[in-house]
Structures are given as structure tokens and as C-alpha cells.
Amino acid sequence: MCSHTPECPPAHADGRNAARTVAFCAEQGWSLLCNGVLLFDDLGELLPSGEIVAALRTVACRENAV
């Protein structure tokens, strides 16, 4: 699917988010990468196969939580 040189990582590779953006909609919060991955602003992903990759969020740890 990718015509870049060197070729972008495929959709199921660990580095898939390094693929180039071919379309985006800032208002809706998504980008389509050249490997077919739909990347959302919250870092969730939808792979071309329909598989959902949940957003990787970290929770801040508070030592003195009330």
C-alpha cells in the first residue's frame, strides 16, 4: 500500500504509527496513515483489518491524594 522509499511500517508492525499521514481531520480528531491505520487523537487506533487498538494512556500518580 505504501509507495514511500523506504517503505513505511506495515499496519501490524510495532512502529506502525511512524507511517506518513495521507489524510486528517483535526475537527474530528483522526489521521489516516499510508499503511491504512486510522489514528485517533487519544492515541487509539483502528487497523485496516478492523482490529481496535486501545489508547495508551498513563495515569499520573499522586503521592498525597486526598
MODELLER restraints for C-alpha pairs under 7 A, 6 or more apart:
rsr = mdl.restraints
at = mdl.atoms
rsr.add(forms.Gaussian(group=physical.xy_distance, feature=features.Distance(at['CA:1:A'], at['CA:34:A']), mean=6.95, stdev=0.5))
rsr.add(forms.Gaussian(group=physical.xy_distance, feature=features.Distance(at['CA:1:A'], at['CA:35:A']), mean=6.14, stdev=0.5))
rsr.add(forms.Gaussian(group=physical.xy_distance, feature=features.Distance(at['CA:2:A'], at['CA:8:A']), mean=6.32, stdev=0.5))
rsr.add(forms.Gaussian(group=physical.xy_distance, feature=features.Distance(at['CA:2:A'], at['CA:34:A']), mean=5.73, stdev=0.5))
rsr.add(forms.Gaussian(group=physical.xy_distance, feature=features.Distance(at['CA:2:A'], at['CA:35:A']), mean=6.06, stdev=0.5))
rsr.add(forms.Gaussian(group=physical.xy_distance, feature=features.Distance(at['CA:8:A'], at['CA:19:A']), mean=4.90, stdev=0.5))
rsr.add(forms.Gaussian(group=physical.xy_distance, feature=features.Distance(at['CA:9:A'], at['CA:15:A']), mean=6.07, stdev=0.5))
rsr.add(forms.Gaussian(group=physical.xy_distance, feature=features.Distance(at['CA:9:A'], at['CA:16:A']), mean=5.05, stdev=0.5))
rsr.add(forms.Gaussian(group=physical.xy_distance, feature=features.Distance(at['CA:9:A'], at['CA:18:A']), mean=6.90, stdev=0.5))
rsr.add(forms.Gaussian(group=physical.xy_distance, feature=features.Distance(at['CA:9:A'], at['CA:19:A']), mean=6.02, stdev=0.5))
rsr.add(forms.Gaussian(group=physical.xy_distance, feature=features.Distance(at['CA:10:A'], at['CA:16:A']), mean=5.88, stdev=0.5))
rsr.add(forms.Gaussian(group=physical.xy_distance, feature=features.Distance(at['CA:10:A'], at['CA:35:A']), mean=5.64, stdev=0.5))
rsr.add(forms.Gaussian(group=physical.xy_distance, feature=features.Distance(at['CA:11:A'], at['CA:35:A']), mean=5.51, stdev=0.5))
rsr.add(forms.Gaussian(group=physical.xy_distance, feature=features.Distance(at['CA:11:A'], at['CA:36:A']), mean=6.62, stdev=0.5))
rsr.add(forms.Gaussian(group=physical.xy_distance, feature=features.Distance(at['CA:11:A'], at['CA:37:A']), mean=6.06, stdev=0.5))
rsr.add(forms.Gaussian(group=physical.xy_distance, feature=features.Distance(at['CA:11:A'], at['CA:47:A']), mean=6.41, stdev=0.5))
rsr.add(forms.Gaussian(group=physical.xy_distance, feature=features.Distance(at['CA:19:A'], at['CA:33:A']), mean=5.80, stdev=0.5))
rsr.add(forms.Gaussian(group=physical.xy_distance, feature=features.Distance(at['CA:19:A'], at['CA:34:A']), mean=6.08, stdev=0.5))
rsr.add(forms.Gaussian(group=physical.xy_distance, feature=features.Distance(at['CA:19:A'], at['CA:35:A']), mean=6.46, stdev=0.5))
rsr.add(forms.Gaussian(group=physical.xy_distance, feature=features.Distance(at['CA:20:A'], at['CA:33:A']), mean=5.45, stdev=0.5))
rsr.add(forms.Gaussian(group=physical.xy_distance, feature=features.Distance(at['CA:20:A'], at['CA:34:A']), mean=5.63, stdev=0.5))
rsr.add(forms.Gaussian(group=physical.xy_distance, feature=features.Distance(at['CA:21:A'], at['CA:31:A']), mean=6.44, stdev=0.5))
rsr.add(forms.Gaussian(group=physical.xy_distance, feature=features.Distance(at['CA:21:A'], at['CA:32:A']), mean=5.77, stdev=0.5))
rsr.add(forms.Gaussian(group=physical.xy_distance, feature=features.Distance(at['CA:21:A'], at['CA:33:A']), mean=4.35, stdev=0.5))
rsr.add(forms.Gaussian(group=physical.xy_distance, feature=features.Distance(at['CA:21:A'], at['CA:34:A']), mean=6.07, stdev=0.5))
rsr.add(forms.Gaussian(group=physical.xy_distance, feature=features.Distance(at['CA:22:A'], at['CA:32:A']), mean=5.79, stdev=0.5))
rsr.add(forms.Gaussian(group=physical.xy_distance, feature=features.Distance(at['CA:22:A'], at['CA:33:A']), mean=5.53, stdev=0.5))
rsr.add(forms.Gaussian(group=physical.xy_distance, feature=features.Distance(at['CA:22:A'], at['CA:34:A']), mean=5.74, stdev=0.5))
rsr.add(forms.Gaussian(group=physical.xy_distance, feature=features.Distance(at['CA:23:A'], at['CA:31:A']), mean=5.80, stdev=0.5))
rsr.add(forms.Gaussian(group=physical.xy_distance, feature=features.Distance(at['CA:23:A'], at['CA:32:A']), mean=5.11, stdev=0.5))
rsr.add(forms.Gaussian(group=physical.xy_distance, feature=features.Distance(at['CA:24:A'], at['CA:30:A']), mean=5.77, stdev=0.5))
rsr.add(forms.Gaussian(group=physical.xy_distance, feature=features.Distance(at['CA:24:A'], at['CA:31:A']), mean=4.11, stdev=0.5))
rsr.add(forms.Gaussian(group=physical.xy_distance, feature=features.Distance(at['CA:24:A'], at['CA:32:A']), mean=5.99, stdev=0.5))
rsr.add(forms.Gaussian(group=physical.xy_distance, feature=features.Distance(at['CA:25:A'], at['CA:31:A']), mean=6.44, stdev=0.5))
rsr.add(forms.Gaussian(group=physical.xy_distance, feature=features.Distance(at['CA:29:A'], at['CA:40:A']), mean=5.70, stdev=0.5))
rsr.add(forms.Gaussian(group=physical.xy_distance, feature=features.Distance(at['CA:29:A'], at['CA:41:A']), mean=5.08, stdev=0.5))
rsr.add(forms.Gaussian(group=physical.xy_distance, feature=features.Distance(at['CA:30:A'], at['CA:38:A']), mean=6.70, stdev=0.5))
rsr.add(forms.Gaussian(group=physical.xy_distance, feature=features.Distance(at['CA:30:A'], at['CA:39:A']), mean=5.51, stdev=0.5))
rsr.add(forms.Gaussian(group=physical.xy_distance, feature=features.Distance(at['CA:30:A'], at['CA:40:A']), mean=4.29, stdev=0.5))
rsr.add(forms.Gaussian(group=physical.xy_distance, feature=features.Distance(at['CA:30:A'], at['CA:41:A']), mean=5.89, stdev=0.5))
rsr.add(forms.Gaussian(group=physical.xy_distance, feature=features.Distance(at['CA:31:A'], at['CA:38:A']), mean=5.77, stdev=0.5))
rsr.add(forms.Gaussian(group=physical.xy_distance, feature=features.Distance(at['CA:31:A'], at['CA:39:A']), mean=5.13, stdev=0.5))
rsr.add(forms.Gaussian(group=physical.xy_distance, feature=features.Distance(at['CA:31:A'], at['CA:40:A']), mean=6.38, stdev=0.5))
rsr.add(forms.Gaussian(group=physical.xy_distance, feature=features.Distance(at['CA:32:A'], at['CA:38:A']), mean=4.64, stdev=0.5))
rsr.add(forms.Gaussian(group=physical.xy_distance, feature=features.Distance(at['CA:32:A'], at['CA:39:A']), mean=6.26, stdev=0.5))
rsr.add(forms.Gaussian(group=physical.xy_distance, feature=features.Distance(at['CA:36:A'], at['CA:47:A']), mean=6.75, stdev=0.5))
rsr.add(forms.Gaussian(group=physical.xy_distance, feature=features.Distance(at['CA:36:A'], at['CA:48:A']), mean=5.41, stdev=0.5))
rsr.add(forms.Gaussian(group=physical.xy_distance, feature=features.Distance(at['CA:37:A'], at['CA:45:A']), mean=6.74, stdev=0.5))
rsr.add(forms.Gaussian(group=physical.xy_distance, feature=features.Distance(at['CA:37:A'], at['CA:46:A']), mean=5.88, stdev=0.5))
rsr.add(forms.Gaussian(group=physical.xy_distance, feature=features.Distance(at['CA:37:A'], at['CA:47:A']), mean=4.78, stdev=0.5))
rsr.add(forms.Gaussian(group=physical.xy_distance, feature=features.Distance(at['CA:37:A'], at['CA:48:A']), mean=5.89, stdev=0.5))
rsr.add(forms.Gaussian(group=physical.xy_distance, feature=features.Distance(at['CA:38:A'], at['CA:45:A']), mean=5.62, stdev=0.5))
rsr.add(forms.Gaussian(group=physical.xy_distance, feature=features.Distance(at['CA:38:A'], at['CA:46:A']), mean=5.04, stdev=0.5))
rsr.add(forms.Gaussian(group=physical.xy_distance, feature=features.Distance(at['CA:38:A'], at['CA:47:A']), mean=6.43, stdev=0.5))
rsr.add(forms.Gaussian(group=physical.xy_distance, feature=features.Distance(at['CA:39:A'], at['CA:45:A']), mean=4.66, stdev=0.5))
rsr.add(forms.Gaussian(group=physical.xy_distance, feature=features.Distance(at['CA:39:A'], at['CA:46:A']), mean=6.62, stdev=0.5))
rsr.add(forms.Gaussian(group=physical.xy_distance, feature=features.Distance(at['CA:42:A'], at['CA:55:A']), mean=6.07, stdev=0.5))
rsr.add(forms.Gaussian(group=physical.xy_distance, feature=features.Distance(at['CA:43:A'], at['CA:55:A']), mean=4.80, stdev=0.5))
rsr.add(forms.Gaussian(group=physical.xy_distance, feature=features.Distance(at['CA:43:A'], at['CA:56:A']), mean=6.41, stdev=0.5))
rsr.add(forms.Gaussian(group=physical.xy_distance, feature=features.Distance(at['CA:44:A'], at['CA:53:A']), mean=5.75, stdev=0.5))
rsr.add(forms.Gaussian(group=physical.xy_distance, feature=features.Distance(at['CA:44:A'], at['CA:54:A']), mean=4.89, stdev=0.5))
rsr.add(forms.Gaussian(group=physical.xy_distance, feature=features.Distance(at['CA:44:A'], at['CA:55:A']), mean=3.81, stdev=0.5))
rsr.add(forms.Gaussian(group=physical.xy_distance, feature=features.Distance(at['CA:45:A'], at['CA:52:A']), mean=5.96, stdev=0.5))
rsr.add(forms.Gaussian(group=physical.xy_distance, feature=features.Distance(at['CA:45:A'], at['CA:53:A']), mean=4.93, stdev=0.5))
rsr.add(forms.Gaussian(group=physical.xy_distance, feature=features.Distance(at['CA:45:A'], at['CA:54:A']), mean=6.59, stdev=0.5))
rsr.add(forms.Gaussian(group=physical.xy_distance, feature=features.Distance(at['CA:46:A'], at['CA:52:A']), mean=4.79, stdev=0.5))
rsr.add(forms.Gaussian(group=physical.xy_distance, feature=features.Distance(at['CA:46:A'], at['CA:53:A']), mean=6.19, stdev=0.5))
